Amino acid sequence: MAFKFESLKVWHLAADLSNQVDLLTKSFPVEERYSLSSQIKRAADSVALNIAEGCTGQTDPEFKIFLGIALRSAIEVVAALLLAKGRGYISEETKQKFYNEYEILCKMISGLRESL
């Protein structure tokens, strides 16, 4: 692997979830394309991108900042999922699946931050 972030399990999970969120939003109503769909996709992408950017050539304190941003973006995804469920765009089962996965991801990000 050419880049340090590629060896991080937390990055792989974040990237996988981002791809799953992208697929999920394709089922949202067209009128949400530039609103909730866009917001949740950008937040999901932000998690993986901040992990990658932060671990590459940064000091540990700088990496912690990027991990903090990634963590906040993951929480934003969870909040957007709750909104999507409330608006009837996703089922309870789908919301809970992503909720559980993002809970694991948040714990992984927090654990990595604490280990630095």
C-alpha positions as CSV (number, residue, x, y, z in Angstrom):
1,M,0.0,0.0,0.0
2,A,1.4,3.3,-1.1
3,F,-0.4,5.6,1.5
4,K,-0.4,5.2,5.2
5,F,-4.2,5.6,5.6
6,E,-4.7,2.5,3.4
7,S,-3.4,0.4,6.3
8,L,-6.0,1.7,8.8
9,K,-9.0,-0.4,9.4
10,V,-10.9,2.7,10.5
11,W,-10.3,4.3,7.1
12,H,-11.6,1.1,5.3
13,L,-14.8,1.1,7.4
14,A,-15.3,4.8,6.8
15,A,-14.8,4.4,3.0
16,D,-17.1,1.4,2.9
17,L,-19.9,3.2,4.8
18,S,-19.5,6.2,2.6
19,N,-20.1,4.1,-0.5
20,Q,-23.1,2.5,1.2
21,V,-24.5,5.9,2.1
22,D,-24.1,7.0,-1.5
23,L,-26.1,4.0,-2.7
24,L,-28.7,4.6,0.0
25,T,-29.3,8.2,-1.0
26,K,-30.2,7.1,-4.6
27,S,-33.5,6.0,-3.1
28,F,-34.3,9.4,-1.6
29,P,-36.8,11.6,-3.3
30,V,-35.5,13.7,-6.2
31,E,-36.4,16.9,-4.3
32,E,-33.8,15.9,-1.7
33,R,-31.0,15.7,-4.2
34,Y,-29.5,19.1,-3.2
35,S,-30.6,19.0,0.4
36,L,-30.5,16.0,2.7
37,S,-29.0,13.6,0.1
38,S,-26.1,15.9,-0.6
39,Q,-25.5,16.7,3.0
40,I,-25.4,13.1,4.2
41,K,-23.1,12.1,1.3
42,R,-20.7,15.0,2.0
43,A,-20.6,14.1,5.7
44,A,-20.0,10.4,5.0
45,D,-17.2,11.3,2.5
46,S,-15.7,13.7,5.0
47,V,-15.2,11.0,7.6
48,A,-12.9,8.9,5.2
49,L,-11.3,12.0,3.7
50,N,-10.3,13.5,7.1
51,I,-8.9,10.2,8.3
52,A,-6.8,10.0,5.1
53,E,-5.7,13.6,5.2
54,G,-4.9,13.6,8.9
55,C,-2.7,10.5,9.0
56,T,-0.5,11.4,6.0
57,G,2.5,13.5,6.9
58,Q,0.9,15.1,10.0
59,T,2.1,15.2,13.6
60,D,0.0,13.3,16.2
61,P,-1.6,16.6,17.5
62,E,-2.5,17.5,13.9
63,F,-3.9,14.0,13.2
64,K,-6.0,14.3,16.4
65,I,-7.6,17.5,14.9
66,F,-8.5,15.7,11.7
67,L,-9.9,12.7,13.6
68,G,-12.0,15.1,15.6
69,I,-13.4,16.5,12.4
70,A,-14.0,12.9,11.1
71,L,-15.8,12.1,14.3
72,R,-18.1,15.1,14.1
73,S,-18.8,14.2,10.4
74,A,-19.8,10.7,11.5
75,I,-22.2,12.1,14.0
76,E,-23.6,14.3,11.3
77,V,-24.3,11.2,9.2
78,V,-26.2,9.7,12.1
79,A,-28.3,12.8,12.6
80,A,-29.1,12.9,8.9
81,L,-30.1,9.2,9.0
82,L,-32.5,10.1,11.8
83,L,-34.0,12.9,9.7
84,A,-34.3,10.5,6.7
85,K,-36.1,8.0,8.9
86,G,-38.4,10.7,10.3
87,R,-39.2,11.8,6.7
88,G,-40.0,8.3,5.7
89,Y,-37.1,7.9,3.3
90,I,-35.6,4.9,5.0
91,S,-37.0,2.1,7.1
92,E,-36.3,1.5,10.8
93,E,-34.2,-1.5,9.9
94,T,-32.1,0.5,7.5
95,K,-31.7,3.4,9.9
96,Q,-30.7,0.9,12.7
97,K,-28.2,-0.9,10.5
98,F,-26.3,2.3,9.6
99,Y,-26.7,3.6,13.2
100,N,-25.0,0.5,14.5
101,E,-22.2,0.7,11.9
102,Y,-21.6,4.4,12.6
103,E,-21.5,3.7,16.4
104,I,-18.7,1.2,15.7
105,L,-16.9,3.7,13.5
106,C,-17.1,6.5,16.1
107,K,-15.7,4.2,18.7
108,M,-12.8,3.3,16.4
109,I,-12.1,6.9,15.6
110,S,-12.2,7.8,19.3
111,G,-9.9,4.9,20.1
112,L,-7.4,5.9,17.5
113,R,-7.5,9.5,18.8
114,E,-6.9,8.3,22.4
115,S,-4.0,6.1,21.3
116,L,-2.0,9.0,19.8
